[in-house]
């Protein structure tokens, strides 16, 4: 490392930003999209009508009747009550072998929805695992953790090395040299949302602290993460054996679940219920646990009320936890943004895109600083990876949404096929970036990304949900998704045109 503090921080900022910035851009982009994960799930499910009037009592009783019919011997039922944001009745049951099955119903008609409504969850999973199944490998999980630490280090070192942080606060010279323009862009996108950058990086690490700092789990639970999570969940239905091998009690019909909702809501002091868990359903030892919806406060840990399933007797009200658990729930809530309504989600979405753009500007700046010199093989390789890491990730996300819309709902391994569209699109972008000149690769990939985004509303029209239908109907979720895709496509097309124009000017000065 170098001699002075600023030089040392500059070295750290450059190499942390470059080596983990390639990962971090995709993590930030998919995290921004995951802010609207339920809206994306709805957008990719044309079979489900929206908006609809939600009758909670009718939905809960419909779900109860469905589960009684298809899973009478289940070890556990779960009913997720429809909401305006997620107008679908989600039913989950766990059999005696521990296998969970999920069905989704139209909350008005009771018809089963043929899709798994997983599109938004894909972006969420990629955001913290890079799409690698945590059960088979922790690699993606740990790489994202390292990227989060790198973002924290880069944020702090960036403040230290920035000599004129206040003077350059609002300085952006788009007409200056390319290096100066990218430096200004990186500075503005770094400084203005700096509290957001630090908050999201830190809270992202706090969410799953037990994996990155495993000493506590090793001491308290002998390294058994599942045992730790069970203890931390503080859930009565787990305590009473839902995850164990305890045999079910004698048959006895569980009380009306819909009638328990107002009692639970009064017990925790207001706020709607959203989850109903029933362990050992329709048995004498059944336990019903009702969870509060999390959209009216920041803390991510929901209040819970437990009832005896046989007679509806109140067993427990859980509204307070330890100070440490409350702090972790608050920090998790800051990251997950289930609160604050549409305005808060849009703020997180736009600021998240600014974070991704900040990383992109820094990656491009690395190449621009060295463009006039003879680049080393590593620097040349880095410039190609940057194209795929930035433009390639945008292409992959848009291609994935096309795949979710166009793949047949009933096909085998549909979820894996849709994920393959994302990774194959990114791989093709990487190969293309390696074969084409750097500037040409940028222009061509940005053009493709723009076309993919601009054509997403076409897939809505093919699904009989064009803007001319969704706007008059007041279906702002689907209309908003199409309009947002169109706006992003226009921005990408303008960026591609600027890159192409500069490349042509260099060839024909």
N, C-alpha and C positions, 0 to 999 in steps of 0.2 A: 504493500500500500504506500501511498505518497506521504510526504512529510507533514503538511499542514492539515488541520481539521477539515477545511473546505475542500482541499484536494482529495482527502481520504473519503469524504462524503460524496464527492463527485464520482469517484471510482465506484463506490458502492451503488450509487444511484444508477449509473450507466449499466452496470452488469446485472444487477438485480432486475432492473427494468427491462433489459433485453432478453435475458435467458428465461425469465418467468413471465415476461410480458406477452410472449407468444401464447402461453396458456391463459394468462389473465384476461386477455381480450375476449376469448370465447366464454370464460366464466362470467365476466361482467355482462356480455351481450345476452347470454341465455338467462342470467339472473334478472336482467331488465325485462325480458319477455315473460319470465315466470311471475312477475308482479301481477300479471293478468292471466294466471294459469287457468282459473275457472272460466274466464271469458273465452280463452282459446279452446278449452274443452267444448264449450257450447258452440263456438264458431265452426268447429270441425264435426258437429253433429247436426246435420240438417234435418234429421228425423224428429228432433225435439222442437216444439213450438215455443217461441218466446216473443214478448212477455206473456206470462200467464198469471192468473189469480191463484194464490197459494192458500189452500184450506188445510191447516196443519192437522186438525183432528181427522179429517178424511184421509190425509196422506198416511198418518201413523196407523190408522186402522186398516188401511189398504195394505201397508207393509206387513203388519202383523198377520193378516189373513194369508198373504203370499208366502211368508216364511213358515207358517203353520202347515201350508200345503206342500211346499217343496223341501222343507228341512225340519220335519217334526222331531227328529232325534238329534238335532245339533247340540253341541256343547255350549255354543254361544250364538246369539243373534246381535246384530247391530243395525239400527235404523238411523239413517242420516236424513233429517227433516229437510225438505226443499226450502230454498230461500230465493228471493228475487235475483240474486247474483248467480245462484246455482239451482235453477228450477228443475231439478231432477230428484226422484226418490231413489236413494242409494241403499241397497240392502246387502249385508254381508253376513255370512254364517260360517262358523268353524265346526268341522265335524269332530268325531271322537278321536280321530288320528291326528288332529291339529291342522288339517288342510282348510284354508280359507277360500271361499267362493264369493264373488261379487256379481250381483245383477242390478241393473238400473231400469227404473220404470218411469213412464210418463206419469206425473203426479195427478193428471186429470183423468186419463183414460185407463191407466193401469197397464198399458201395453209395454212389453219389454223392449228396451232400446238395444239394437243389435251391435252398437259400437261400445268399446271399452272406455271411451272418453279419456284417453291418456295423453293427448297431445301436449297439454300444458304441463303435465307431470314430467314428460320427457325433458323439457327445458329445466325444470326444477332439479331433476336427478343429475343432469349434465352439470348444472351449476356447482354441485358439490362432490360429484364423483367422476366427472368426465365421461359419464355413460358406462362406466365399468361397474359391474355388479359387486357390491360390497361383500356379499356372501362368498364369492369366489376369489376376490382379491381386494386388498386395501390400497392398492397402488394409486388409483385415481383419487381416492379420498385423501391420501397423504400428499399427493402432488398439489391438490387444490389448497390444502393447509399451508404448504410451503409458499404457494403463490399469494395467499393471504398475508403471511408474514412478510413476504417481499413487498407487498403493497404498503404495509405499515412502514417498513424500513425506507421505502422510496419516498413516502409522504414526508417523513421526518427529515431525511437527508435532503430532499428537494427544498424544504424551507431553509435549511442551513446554507445550501450553496447558492440560493437566489439572493443576490446582493441588493436588488432593487424591487423587492417584492411588492411594495406599496405603489411605487411609481409605475410599475408595469401591470398594475392590477386590472386596468381596463384597456391595455394597449394591444391592438391587433392591427398589424400592417400587412394587409392582404396583398398589396401591390409591391411589397419589398421583394428581395431575393427569396428564392424558395427556402433556403435554410432559415432566414430571418422570419419568414411567414410561418413556417412550421414551429419554430421556437416560440413565437408569440402565441400560436394556437395552443401549444402544449402548456405554456404558462397560464393563459386565461382559463383553460379547462381544468388546470390543476388548482389554481388559487381560489377561484370563485366557489366551487363546491368542495373545498378542502375539508370542512367539517364532515360532510357526507362521506367522502372517501375514507377518512379515518374511522368514522362510526361504523360503516358497513364492513370494513376489513376486520375491525376489532370484534364486533358482535358476531360476525361469521365464525371467528375462531372460538368465541365463548359458547356458541351453540352446542358444539360437540367437543368441549374441553377435555372430556374424559379420554378421548382418543389421542389428543395431542399431548396431554399431560396425564399419563395413566397411573401415576403413583398412588393417587387416592383410591382408584378402583383396585389396584393391587393390594393395598393395605386392608381395605374394608371388605372386599368381596373376593379376595384371592385371585384377582385378575379376570373374574367372570363378569363380562360387560352386561350380559343379559340379566344377571342377578342384580347388578347395580341399577339398570334401567327399571326393573320391576320395583325395587325399593323406592327409587326416586319418583315413580309414577304415583305412588300413594293412592292406588285404586283398590276399592274394596272388593270388586268382583275378581281381581287377581288374587287378593289375600284369601278369598274364600275358595280358591282352587280351580279357577277357570283354566289356568295353565297347567294344572296338575292332572293326575290320573284318578282323582276321586270319582267313584261311581255315582251316577245320578240318583236322586231321591225318588220317592214314590210319585206316580203320576198325579198331578194336580194343576188345574188351569191357572195360569198367571193372570193377575188382575189386569183390568183395562189400562193399557199403557198411556193412552191419550189423557185419561183422567189424572195421571200423575204429573203431567207437564206443569199445570198452574201451581200445584203444590211445591214442586221443585223451584219454580221461578220465585215464589214467595219466600221460600227458605233462604235463597241466596240474595234476596233483596232487589229483584228486578233483573231485566235482561232476558232475552229469549233463549230457550233451550234449542239445541241443534243435534245432539247425539243421544241415542238411547241404546244402552248395552243391557242385554238380558243373559245372565249366566244360568245354565241348567233350565232353559225355558220349559214352561208347563210341567214343572216338577215341584215337589213340596219344598225343596231347598233353593228355589230360584231367587236370584238377587237382581234387581233392576237398578242400574246406575245411569243417571241423566247428567249430561254435561252442558254447561252454558256456552252459548255462542261467544266468540272472541272479538267481534267487530266493534264493540262499544267501549273498549279500553285497550291500553297498550300491552299489559301483561299477557304473556302467551299461555300461561297455565290456567285452564278453565276451572271455574267453580264446579263442584260436583255434589250431587245428593243421591243417597242410596236408600232403596226401599226393599222390604221383603216382598218377593214376588207372589207369595201365597195369599197375603192379606193386605198389602200396601202399607205396612207399618214402617215408619221412618226409622232408618238405621243410623245414618250419619249425614252430616252437612260439612263439607270441606270447602271453606272459603279463605282460610289463612294457612300459610305455610311458614317454614323457617325463613329468617331474613336472607340467608344465602340463596334459598330456592326462589324467593320473591325477586331478588336481584337478577338472578339468571333468567327468570321468566320475563322480566321487564326488558332486559337486553335482547332476548330472543324476539320479543314482540316488536322492538325497533327494527329488527332485521326482516321479519316475516311480513310486516305491513298488512295485517288483517284488519287493522283499525283505521279510522279516519275517512272511510268512504272513498268515492271515486276521485275526489280532489287529491287526497294523500297518495293514492296509487299512481295517478298521473305525475305527481311531483317526483315520486320515487322512480318511475319509468324514465322520465326525461333526464333526471339527474344521473341515473344509472347509465343511460346512453352517453351522457357527458363524460362519465368515468371511462367508458369503453373508448370514446373518442380521444380522451387524454392519453390513454395507453397507445392507441394507434398513432397519434401525433408523435409521441416519444419514440416509437419504433421506426417511423419514417425518418425522423430527425437523425437517428443513428446512421442511416444510410446516406442522407443528404450531406452530412458533415464530411463524409468520405467519398462523395461522388466525384469530386474533381481530382482525386488522387487515384493512383493505381490500387484498387482494392485487393486485399489478400483473399485467398480462397475462402477463408471463414467469413469474411465480410461479404463476399459475393453470395455465399450460401445464405447468410443471414438476410440479405435483401430479398431473396426468393421466398424464404420461409415467412417473412413479414407479409408479403403479398397474400400467401395462403392463409396466414393466421388472421388477417383482417378481412380482406375481400372474400376469401374462401369461406370463412365462418358465416358471413352474411349470406352467401350463396347457399351454404348447407342448411341454414335455418329456414330460408325461403323454400328450398327444395323439399325439406321435411314437411312443411305445411302443405305443399302441393301433394306430397305422398299421402298424408293423412286424409286429405279430401278425396283423393282419386282411387286409393286402394279399396277394394271391395270389403265391406264390413265383415263378412263371414269367412274370409280366407284364413287358412291355417297360419299360425305364427305371424299374425298381422302386425303385432307390436314390434317384433324383431325385424320384420320387413321395413316398416316405417323408419326404425332407427338406422337400418342399413342405408336408406336413402340419404340420411344426413352424412354418415361417415364416408360413403362412396362419393358423394358430391364434394366433400372436403378433400378427399384423396385426389380426385380428378383436378381440383384447383391447385393442389400442391404440384402435381405432375406438370400441369400447364405452366405454372410459374417457373418451374425449372427449365422448361423448353423455350420459352419466349423471352425476348429482351425485357428488362425490368419495367421500363415505362410502358411498353406495349401490354405486358401482362396486367398492370394496374388498370389501364383503360378498358381492356377487354373483359376483365373480371367484374369491374364496376358496372359495365354495361349489362352483363349477364345478370348480376344481382338486381339491377334496376328493372329489367324485363320480368324477372321472376316475381318481384314485389308487385309490379304493375298488373301482372296477370292473375294475382290472387283473387281479386274481385270477379274475374271471369269464372273461376271455379265456383264462386257463390252463385253466379247466374246459371251455371250448368246444374247446380243443385236446386234450382227454382227459388233461390233467395237473392235476387239481384237487389241493388240499392233502391230501385224503383218500387220494390215490395217492402223491404225492411224499414226504410225511412217513413213511409206513410203509416206503417203498422206500429211504429214506436219501438222497434227492436234495435235499441241503441247499442247493444253489445255487438251484434253482427254487423250493423252499419258502421259502427265505430272502428271495428277491425278492418273492414274493407277500406274505409277512408284513411286510416292510419297507414295501411300497406301502400296505398296510392301516394300519400305524402312522402313516405320513405323512398318509394321508387323514384319520385321526381327529384328528390335531393341526390340520390345516387346517380341518376342520369346526368344531372348538372355537374357533379363531381367527375364523372367519366368524360364528359365533354371538355372540361377544363384540362384534365390530364392529356387527352388526345390532342387538344389544341397546342399545349406546350411541347408535346413530342413532335408534332408537325413543324412547329417553329424552330426546333433544334435541328431537324433534318433539312428544312428549307429556310434558313435565316434570311 
